[in-house]
Amino acid sequence: MKKLAYLKVVTVIAVFNFTTQTKAQDLKIAVDTTVVTNHTATINNTKLTYSATTGTQPVWDKQDNVVATLFYTYYKRTNVSKGEERPLVISFNGGPGSASVWMHIAYTGPKILNIDDEGYPVQPYGIKDNPYSILDVADIVYVNPVNTGYSRMVAQKDGKMPDRKQFFGINADIKYLAAWVNTFVTRNNRWQSPKYIIGESYGGTRVSGLALELQESQWMYLNGVIMVSPADYKIYNADGPLSSGINLPYFAAAAWHHKMLPAALQQKDLLEVLPEVEQYTIDKLMPAIARGGFITDAEKQAVAEKMAYYSGMSKKAILDHNLMVPTSFFWKDLLRNKSGHTIGRLDSRYLGIDKMAAGTKPDYNAEITSWLHSFTPAINFYLREHLNFKTDLKYNMFGSVHPWDNSNNNVREGLRKAMAENPYLKVLYQTGYYDGATTYFTSKYSMWQTDPSGKLKDRFTFKGYRSGHMMYLRKEDLKSANQDIRAFLKNSAANGKAAKY
């Protein structure tokens, strides 16, 4: 009853906030409101009509008190029958602390950034049609967790803000978002829909945990989980043989792109080079690093020489790091003696200019500054002028969510258990070869480790692209990656088959 009573109140507040212009008000978002607009598009050579709902939906605590409100955008195709049975894709970005803007206006949605074919900003800033969106085959909701986008915590009756711990941590984040998804699905009559969750970067951690949380706490069973450049902190926090050794295939990819490999490798296609480097990493490099200071000098010299061959770095630099070269040093060092540029962290195709050539890491991340250059004006303009959601509240591209509780990280096991419990559930990995933060081989290794039994391996699909963390910024990969999602939706459909082994 508390929930219903509150909804009646906030509806009045929503109207007041969006219609009254006579005097200034406190800067806050309406807790529960929607704005609906209608549109047309041609996607995948199909003409369609769709509605776009932007709004806020509450988060309740265990006592049914509103503690936060999440801003979302929901696209629903309207020129179809039995729309409630269409696939629903629930989209999360990462950070933690990142808004849903990235995949929303650059990947799966009906509009994308005004950028060039390789993903670089162009003016005038803004958006254009996305002919590769998955909206022709699935409806999509983009969710902004607390403190991202326009999502915010809500003050209690005594004026105090809720305890941040119920939002900002691996398990707290999963728990409240699962409850929010349940409310959204119920309100929008989507219980009959095949459901998918897609997460990028930290969103990979988020959706891995959500898969099990939705099943066991909300009784909501998914057809698929899509991991876009996912982050696996089990690997990042591991000892050197794993956390450092696993980077070599990425080094090779970035060096190949910048033509820094020896001629014998450079003349090959990238996809001919990488399997060789992957095998060396698993069979030789990781065991060598595992020996630490007790490795023989002869073997250490041989490994350093091979790493230099595969990475474009000098043998001396590799030996100076005891075979464990930080990615930040690689970004600074790869082109130091060639053009003097640094290379990007999230997408190593991007170049930066540092104050001086000396140093062990770049002054800034070349790629993220480029992306913010184009994303920030586009999302603010699009939400206000195209989707008619108008507020003076700041749209947080990145919000305040720290300290973040990383304890009890069992999301990889959660994903495995969710798959074991649900025979329908399949998983798609999508990663860019030039991503130096959540590297493609880390994703591949994480996928291998999710199910040690090997009994679920036929339900995993891995796709790599010749770009970086947000591979969809490159036009060729935007097209192929969306097509890969379409194929995944089709392959994970029940098609009348019972969920049993």
N, C-alpha and C positions, 0 to 999 in steps of 0.2 A: 504493500500500500504506500510505503514511503516513496518508492520510485515513481509511481503514477502521480501522486500528489505533486512531486517536484517537477515532473514534466509539464504539468499544466502551468506552473509558475514561470518556468524558463521560456516557454513559448511566448508569453507576453513580453518577457525581457528581450527576446530575440527581435520581435517586431519593433520594440522601442529603439534598440540599438541601430537598426538598419534604416529606420524611417525618420528619426528625429534629428534635426539639424540646428536646433535653436540654441543650444548651449553645450559647453564642453562636459565630458563625462570621464569617469575613471577609465583608464586604459586597460580593458579586459575583454575577453572573448565571450560571446554567448555560450552557455554551457550545452545547450541542446537545440540545434536549429538546422535547417536545410535550405539550400537555394538550388532550384532545378532549372536547367536550360536544355534546349533541344537543338540537335545538330544533324548534319548530313556529312557523309564521307564516301570516298571510294578506297577500299582497302583490299589488297590482294585481288585486284580486278573485280571486286564486288561492290556495288552501290548499296549503301545501308543508311539507316537512320538510327540515332542513338540519343539517349538522355545522359546528361552529366549532372550528378548531384554532388554539390560541395556542402560541407556542413561540419557540425561538431556533435559528438555522441559521448555521453558521460561514462566515466569509470566509477564504479561503486565499491566501497569497502565491505567487509563482512557484516557490518551493521546497516547496510543499504544506504549509507551516506555518500553523497557525491564527493570524490576526492580529486578528480581530474576530469578533463574533457579532451578528447582526441579529435583533431581535424582530419578529415578524409575527403577523397574525391572518388566517386563511384560512377563508372561508365557502364551503361546497360544498352545493348542493342534492342531496338524497339520494333523493327519490321520483321519479326519472326514469331512463329507460334510456339507455345509452351516455353516461353522464355525462362520460366522458373526452373526448367530442367537443363538449361545450358550450363556448361562448365563455368565455375566462378574461380577466378585467380585473385588471391589476396596477397598484395605486394608490400614488402618491407625493405627498407634500406638498412644501413648499418651504423658505423661509427665506433662504439655506441654514441649516440648523440646527433645522428645525421637525419635530416628530413627525407621524405619520400620523393623529393624532387627529381632525383637522378634518373631512375627508371621511368618515372611518370612522364617527363617531357623529353626523353631521349631514347627510349627503348620500346616498350610494349604499348604505350598509349596512342591515341589517335592524332596527337600533335607532337612534333619534335622541334628541337632547337633550330634556329637559323645558323647553321655552321657549314663549313666546307666538307668535301667528301672524306677527308681524313680526320675531321672532328675539331678543327681549329676555329676560333671565334671569327665572325664576320659582322660587319654593321650594315644596315641597322639591326640592332638586337631584336630578338623576338622569336616567333614560332612559325612553323609551316606544317602542312599536312604530312602525316606519316603513312605512306601507302603500304607499309609492311607490318603495321600494328596487328596484334592478335585479336582485336575486337570483333573481327568477322566470325571467329569461332568460340570466343569466350568473353564473358563480362569480367571487369577488373575493378578492384577497389584498392586505392593507394592509402596506406595508413601511416600517420605520423605519430610515433610514440611521444610520451610526455616530454615537454620542453623543446620539441622539434616542430618545424613549420609553425602553425598557430596553436598547437596543442600546449596546454598548460595545466599545472596543478590548480585546484580550487580551494580557496580559503574556507575554513570551517566556521561554524556559528560564532565561535569566540574570536574570529579574525585570524587565527593562526593557520599556517600552512600545514598540510599533512606531512607525516614523516617521510622523508625522501627515500628511506630504505625500502619502502613498498613498491618503488619504481626502478631504482637505479642499481641493478645487479643482474647477473645472468638469470637466476631463477625467479627473482621478483618480476623482472621484465616479461618472462615467459608466462608467468601465472596471470598477471593482470591483462596481458594482451589476449590470451586465450579466452578469458571471460568476456572481453570486449568483442571479440570475433563472434562469440555465441550470440550476443545481443544483436550485432549487425545482421547476422544470418537470419535470426528470428524476425527482426523488424522488416527485413526486405524479402521475406518469403523465399529463402534460398536453401531450405533444408533438403529439397529434392535434387539439388544440383550436385554433380560431381565437383569436388572441391580440391583446390590446389593452393599451396603457399609457395611464394617465391621470395628469396632473400638474397641480397647482395652484400658482400664483404662481411661485416659483423652480422648482417642479416642471415648469413649462412649458419652461424651459431644459433641465432634466434629461431629460425625455422626448424633446425634439427631438434631443438627442445620442444618447440610448439607441436611437432608431429605427435609426440607422445602425450603431451599435456592436453591437447585437444581430444585425444582418444580417451584418456583415463579420467579426466576431470570434467570435460564437457560432453563426452560421449559422441564426439564428432569425428568420423572416420574419413580420411583423405584418400584421393586417388593418386596424388603425386606431390613431391617436394622438388622444387627447382632451386639449385644452388648456383648463384652467379658470383664468380670470384670469391668463394667462401673463405672465411677465416676459421682456422682450427687452432685454438690456443694451446691445446695439448702438445702440438708440434712446436709452436713458437717458444714455449716454456721448457722444452726438453733440453737435454745436454747437447753439446756440440756435434757429436756424430750425426744426430738427426737434424737439429735446428739449423746448423751451419752447412753440413754436407749436402742437404737437400736442395740448396740454392744453385748448384752448378748447372743444371739444365737451363735455368732462367738466365744465368750469366751467358751461356752459349747462345741462347736465342737473341738477347739484346746485342751481343757482340756481332752476331751474324747480320742483324738489321743494320748496324752501323759500319759493316764491312771491316771489322777488326779481327777476323779469324784468319788463320793461314789459308793459302790458296786452295789446298787440298780439301778444306771444309767449306770455304766460301763459295766455291764453284758448285757445290751441291745445293739442292733445295733444303729449306729449313726442316721440313718433315723427314728428310733423309738423315739430317744431322742429329736431331733430338733423341731418337731411340738409342743411338750409339752412346750418347752422353748419359742418358738415364741408366743404361745398363752399367756403365762405368761407375756411376754414383753409388748404385746399390751394391755392386760386387767388389769394388776396390776402394773408393774414396771413404765411404762411411766406416768400413772396417779399419782403414788406416788411421782415421781421426780417433777411433775408439781406443787405439793403443796409446794415445797421448804422448807423453814424453818418453815412452819406452819403445817407440817405433825406431827401427834401425835408420841410420843416416842415409844409407843407400836407398831404402824404400821411400823415405821422406823426400829425397831429391827426385826420385822417379815420379812420385805422385804430384809434386809441385810442377814438374815439367809438363805432365799431362794436363793438369788444371790450367796451366798457362796456354796450352794448345787449344783447349776447349773454351777459354774465357776471354782471350784477348788481353789479359793482364800479364805483367812481367812475372817471371819465376821468382825474382827477388821479393817482390811485394807479397807474393803468396807465402814464401818462406818466412818473411817478417811477421806474418800473422799466424804462423804455425798451422798452415793449411785451412784455417778458419777465417775466411775473409768476410768482414761485415758487408752487408748489402749497401750500406751508406758509403763505405769506402769505394765500392765498385761504381756507384753513381758518380762519384767525384773523379775517379781515377781513369775510367775507361778511355775517355777522349782527351785526357789532360795533355798528352804530348802530340795530339793530332790537331784538333781545332780549338782545344782549351775549353770546350763547353762541358757542363754537367749534363747528366741525363735524368729523366723523370723517375720518381719512385713508383707511382701507380701505373705509369705508362712510359716506358723507357724510350719511346720514339720521340718524346718531347725534349727539347734542349733548353738549358738555362745558362746564365752568365753570372759567375761569381766575382766578388771583389778582387780575389787573387787566386792564382792557380794552386798555390800551396793549400794544404789542409786535408782533413780526413773525411769530410762530408760536405754536401752542397749547402749553400747559404739558405736556399729555399727549395720547395718542391715545384718544379717548373710546370708540371701538369695540372696541379690543383689550382694554381693561380690562373691558368688558362681557362679551366672549366668554370671557376667562379666568375670569370670575366663574362661568360655567355649565359650561364644558368641563372644567376641572380636577377638580372633585369627581366629575363624571359618569364620566370615563374611569377614574379610580382605583377607583371603586366597581364599575363595570361589569366591568373585567378581573378583579377579585378575586372578586366575589360571583356574577356571572353566568357568566363564562368560566373561573372556578376557577384562574386563574393568580396564584399568591401568592408574593410576594417582598417583602423589605424595601428593595430598591433603589428609588431615587427615579425616578419616571416623568418624564422630561425633556420638558416641553412645548416648550421651546427648549433646545438643548444647545450646548456649547462646540465650535465648529467653525472659529473664526477664529485666525489669518489664513486667509482663503479665497483661493486662487489663481484669479484671473479672467482670466489670460492665455490666449491662443490660443482665443478664443471663436468657434468656427465651427459652432455647433449649428444655426443657421438653414440654412446650406448643407448640413449633415449631413442635416437633414430633407428638403430638396429632393432630395438624391442618393438617399436611401432610397426616396423616392416614385418617382423615375425608375427605379431598379433593380427595384422591386417594383410591378407594375401593380395589385395588390390594395389597396395601402396608401392609405387615405383619412384626412383630418384634420378634426376638429370643434373649433371654438373656442366657448367659453362664457364670457361676461363680463357684469358688472353695470354699468349706466350710471352708478351713483353711486360707483364705485370710483375713488378719487383717487390710488392708488399705481400699480397696473397698469391704466391707464385703458382703457376699451373701444375708443377710437379708436386708441390705440397698438397694441392687438391686431389691429385691422382693418388698420392700416398694415403691421404686421409680416407679416400673412398676404399682403397684396398684394406685398410685397417678396420673399417666399420663392422664388417662381418667376418671374423676369423674363420668361421666354419666353411665359408665359401658357398653355402647353400642358397644365399640370396643374390649372388653376383649377377645372375641373369636379369635382375631387376634394376641394375645400375646402368646408366649411359653417361659417357664422358665425351664432351665436345670442346675442342680447342680452336682458337681464332688468332689471326695475325694482327693482333692489337693488344691493348693493355687491360687494366682493371675494368674499365667501362668499354668493353670491346664494341658495343653497339654504336659508339660515336663514329666509328669508321663505316661509311655507307655500305660497303660490301659485306661487312660483318653484321650490320644492322639487319640486312635482308636475310642472311643465312641463319643468324641466331634466332630470329622470330620464326623462320621456317622450321628450325629445330624444335622450338616449343610447340608449334602446330603438330609436328610429327609425334612429339611426346604426348600431347593431349590425346591424340588418336590412339596411340599404342597403349595408353594407360586407361582407356575407356573400358568399362565392364563388358559392354556388348552382350548383355544378357547372361553372362557367365556367373555362376555362384562364387562367392568369396570363400574358397576352401582349397586345401592342399590335396 
